[in-house]
Amino acid sequence: MWNDHFDTPTNPYHYVLHCIGGKWKMTILHEIHTYGSIRFNQTLKALPISEKVFSQQLRELVEAGLIRRISYDTIPPKVEYVLTPSGEQIIPALDALYIWSIRQMDERGIPIDSDAFVVHTSSKYTEELGDIMQANDFEPGRTRHRRDRD
């Protein structure tokens, strides 16, 4: 059970890392925020992630109360994931972390995956990161690359 992890006083930083820590959790939250909902197989094809890891990250986000799993009684079965109100509340913090991360990577000369810019084309990103996008030859409207899975 989720709350079993927190039966003693917990540092808020540890709590947030438990909620959104993990290689793919922030990306998954952003995907859901961008598209309104995601479906398992459709998103699995778009991200370079194994089915096992993707399933685990989704399960942990559901347990953290950041996303909700919606099952439809159809053939074939259909499952969607949407943000909860708590998940919506964390998006501005993730946006700030994303912008900070891109700036830090640029300043330190760390190569930036051009796919990182594909779904981040809204004005809040292009205004903040337009100079870096241009320096990395990002062209708005370009589609995401499909890479090998982990």
Protein Blocks (a to p, Z undefined) as FASTA:
>chain_A
ZZlmmmcccdfklmmmmmmgcjklmmmmmmmmmnopacfklmmmmpccdfklmmmmmmmm
mmnopaccdddddddddddddddfklmmmmmmmmmmmmmmmmmmmmnopacdfklmmmmm
bfklmmmmmmmmmmnopaehiacdddddZZ
